[in-house]
């Protein structure tokens, strides 16, 4: 029987050492959450990580069930140039390690965004992704407070002399097919996904379309690695990485943990995205047909 997709470890493709920093956070405890995040980054670097990923809104907590969530989140949110973000940037520079940091970003005036910053190993912010797809309870368009973003981000980075494209998305983005589709079209090979919601066990039989099954599908249909990093304890942890064939690479338990995985991201360019038609139908797409049927959302006309 021929495998549907290539063995990702054959020929030892170039790799990236990725750290899942599953931090135990407390709602609104910014300084305590910051210190735990810095400690997790220290642990990641100590295990040789080249890229560390944190949960969604890791510094500021994510207590969306709180009655005064909007007011309190606005109070603790900070701009990308804020002091707490600055401490993470300094830590990235000290450790010489890239960091994807989930944080509540205060924009102009009263604007609040659910963001992920890509911080380079020399402490520079290379990109800030603002969550495009916000559920009704978090989106300003409905009953929430966050203003949705309107663009995706892919950052090109070099590790061990090899160049890789790393995309960014946040939590619910993975449940909307176009998120990963756009990132794949932008060249993403590995997608970092900060998270703040309960996770299911990938080792269990799939009987319904939970978030984890959907993430495996997104990885497979776009032939990318996806690394999802959750809060420990509060949102039951379960951070995980899935591969371009939808395979489970690793999944953590519920407790606070830092896990470093050497991902053969080089296999994406060598064995997947280099195929004109792709393994999962990328080259067979017909955008001109879809545009006639999809177009603008009728509800927003």
C-alpha positions in Angstrom: 0.0 0.0 0.0 1.4 3.4 -1.0 1.3 6.1 1.6 -1.0 9.0 0.7 1.6 11.5 1.9 5.4 11.2 2.2 7.1 10.1 5.4 8.0 13.5 6.9 11.2 12.1 8.5 12.7 10.4 5.4 16.1 11.8 4.4 16.3 13.9 7.6 15.0 17.2 6.2 16.0 20.5 7.8 14.3 21.1 11.1 13.2 23.8 13.6 13.3 23.2 17.3 9.8 24.5 18.4 8.8 25.0 22.1 5.3 24.6 23.3 5.2 26.9 26.3 2.0 25.8 28.1 1.9 28.4 30.8 -0.4 28.2 33.9 -2.2 31.6 33.9 -4.6 33.4 36.2 -7.2 35.9 35.1 -5.9 39.5 35.3 -2.7 38.5 37.2 -0.5 40.2 34.6 2.8 40.3 36.6 2.5 36.7 37.8 1.6 35.6 34.2 4.5 37.6 32.8 6.9 35.9 35.2 5.6 32.4 34.4 6.0 33.2 30.7 9.6 34.4 31.1 10.4 31.3 33.2 8.9 29.1 30.4 11.0 30.9 27.8 14.1 30.3 29.9 13.2 26.6 30.1 12.6 26.5 26.3 15.9 28.0 25.6 17.5 25.6 28.1 16.2 22.7 25.9 17.6 24.2 22.8 14.5 25.8 21.3 14.8 28.1 18.3 11.2 29.2 18.3 8.9 29.4 21.4 5.1 29.8 21.2 2.9 30.9 24.1 -0.9 30.7 24.7 -3.4 33.3 23.5 -3.5 36.5 25.7 -1.0 34.8 28.0 0.1 37.9 29.9 -3.3 39.4 30.4 -5.3 36.2 31.1 -8.5 35.3 29.2 -11.5 35.4 31.4 -14.2 35.9 28.8 -17.0 34.7 31.2 -16.3 37.6 33.5 -19.2 40.1 33.7 -16.9 43.1 33.3 -14.6 41.5 30.8 -14.5 44.4 28.4 -13.6 47.0 31.0 -11.0 44.9 32.8 -9.4 43.6 29.6 -9.1 47.2 28.3 -7.4 48.1 31.6 -4.7 45.4 31.4 -4.2 45.5 27.6 -1.1 47.3 26.3 0.3 48.5 23.0 3.0 46.5 21.3 5.4 49.1 22.7 4.2 48.5 26.2 6.5 47.6 29.1 5.5 44.0 29.6 5.9 43.2 25.9 9.2 44.9 26.2 10.3 42.5 28.9 9.5 39.6 26.6 11.4 41.2 23.8 14.4 41.6 26.1 14.1 38.0 27.1 14.0 36.9 23.4 17.1 38.9 22.8 18.9 37.6 25.9 18.1 34.0 25.0 18.7 34.5 21.2 15.3 32.7 20.5 12.4 33.7 18.4 9.1 34.0 20.3 5.4 34.1 19.2 3.6 35.9 22.0 -0.2 36.0 22.4 -1.3 39.2 24.1 -4.3 41.6 24.4 -3.3 44.6 22.4 -4.5 48.1 23.1 -4.8 50.0 19.8 -5.8 53.6 19.2 -8.4 55.0 21.7 -10.6 52.3 23.0 -9.6 49.7 20.4 -8.8 46.3 21.8 -7.3 43.5 19.7 -6.5 39.8 20.3 -3.0 39.7 18.9 0.1 37.5 18.4 3.5 39.2 18.0 6.4 37.5 16.2 9.4 38.6 18.2 12.8 37.9 16.7 15.9 36.5 18.5 17.3 40.1 18.6 14.1 41.4 20.3 12.5 43.1 17.3 8.8 42.7 16.5 8.7 41.4 13.0 5.0 41.1 12.7 1.8 41.4 14.7 -1.2 39.3 13.7 -4.6 40.5 14.9 -7.2 37.7 15.2 -9.3 37.8 12.1 -12.1 35.4 13.2 -13.5 36.3 16.6 -16.5 34.4 18.0 -19.7 36.4 18.8 -18.9 36.6 22.6 -15.5 38.2 21.9 -16.1 40.2 18.7 -17.0 43.9 18.8 -19.4 43.2 15.9 -21.5 41.1 18.3 -21.5 40.9 22.1 -17.7 41.1 22.6 -15.0 43.7 22.8 -12.2 42.7 20.4 -12.0 44.4 17.0 -11.2 41.7 14.4 -8.1 42.0 12.3 -8.2 42.0 8.5 -4.9 40.5 7.4 -2.8 37.3 7.9 0.9 37.3 8.6 3.7 35.0 7.4 7.3 35.6 8.6 10.4 34.2 6.9 13.1 33.1 9.3 16.4 31.3 9.0 17.3 28.5 11.4 20.5 26.4 11.0 21.2 28.0 7.7 17.8 27.0 6.3 14.9 29.4 5.6 11.3 28.7 6.7 8.0 30.5 6.4 6.1 30.7 9.6 2.4 31.8 9.7 0.3 33.1 12.6 -3.2 32.5 13.6 -5.2 32.4 16.9 -7.6 29.9 18.3 -10.9 30.1 16.4 -9.2 31.0 13.2 -8.4 27.3 12.7 -12.1 26.5 12.5 -12.6 28.8 9.4 -11.1 27.0 6.4 -9.9 30.2 4.7 -7.5 31.0 7.6 -5.0 28.2 6.8 -5.8 28.4 3.1 -4.6 32.0 3.1 -1.5 31.2 5.1 -0.7 28.3 2.7 -1.1 30.7 -0.3 1.3 33.1 1.4 3.9 30.3 1.6 3.5 29.2 5.3 5.1 25.8 6.1 4.6 26.0 9.9 1.7 27.8 11.6 1.9 29.0 15.2 -1.5 29.1 16.9 -1.9 30.5 20.4 -5.0 29.1 22.0 -7.4 29.7 24.9 -10.1 27.0 25.0 -10.5 23.4 26.2 -8.8 20.8 24.0 -9.7 17.1 23.3 -7.3 14.2 23.3 -5.9 13.5 19.9 -5.3 9.8 20.9 -9.1 9.2 21.2 -11.2 7.9 18.3 -12.8 10.7 16.3 -16.5 10.5 16.6 -17.4 14.2 15.9 -15.9 17.3 14.5 -14.1 18.8 17.5 -11.5 21.5 17.3 -8.6 19.1 17.3 -10.0 17.0 14.4 -10.6 20.2 12.5 -7.0 21.3 13.1 -5.7 18.0 11.8 -7.8 18.4 8.6 -6.5 22.0 8.2 -2.9 20.7 8.4 -3.5 17.9 6.0 -5.5 19.8 3.3 -2.9 22.5 3.3 0.2 20.3 3.9 1.6 22.3 6.8 2.7 21.8 10.4 0.4 23.5 13.0 1.6 24.1 16.5 -1.3 24.9 19.0 -0.4 26.2 22.4 -2.9 26.4 25.2 -3.1 27.7 28.8 -2.3 25.0 31.5 -5.0 24.0 34.0 -7.5 26.8 33.3 -8.2 25.6 29.7 -7.0 22.0 30.4 -3.8 22.3 28.5 -3.5 19.7 25.8 -1.2 21.8 23.6 -0.2 19.8 20.4 1.5 19.7 17.1 0.1 18.1 14.0 1.9 17.4 10.7 1.2 17.8 7.0 -0.5 14.4 6.7 -2.8 15.2 9.7 -0.6 13.1 12.0 -0.2 13.8 15.7 3.4 14.7 16.5 2.9 15.4 20.2 0.3 16.4 22.7 0.8 17.6 26.3 -1.2 16.9 29.4 -3.2 19.5 31.4 -0.4 20.8 33.7 2.1 23.6 33.1 4.9 22.3 30.8 7.5 23.3 28.3 8.1 20.8 25.5 10.6 21.2 22.7 10.0 19.3 19.4 12.4 19.1 16.5 10.1 19.5 13.5 11.3 18.5 10.0 9.7 21.6 8.5 12.1 21.4 5.5 10.0 18.5 4.2 7.3 20.9 3.3 9.3 22.5 0.5 11.1 19.3 -0.5 8.1 16.9 -0.6 4.8 18.7 -0.4 4.6 22.3 -1.7 7.0 21.5 -4.6 4.4 19.2 -6.2 2.5 21.2 -8.9 -0.7 19.5 -8.1 0.0 18.8 -4.5 -0.8 15.7 -2.4 -4.2 17.0 -1.2 -5.5 18.8 -4.3 -3.9 22.3 -4.0 -3.0 22.4 -7.6 -6.4 21.4 -8.7 -8.1 24.4 -7.2 -10.2 26.7 -9.5 -10.5 30.1 -7.8 -12.4 31.6 -10.7 -15.3 29.1 -10.1 -15.3 29.7 -6.3 -15.4 33.4 -6.7 -18.7 33.2 -8.5 -20.3 31.3 -5.7 -18.6 32.7 -2.6 -18.1 36.4 -3.3 -18.8 38.9 -0.5 -20.9 37.6 2.4 -24.5 38.4 1.6 -25.2 39.2 5.2 -22.7 42.1 5.1 -23.9 43.7 1.8 
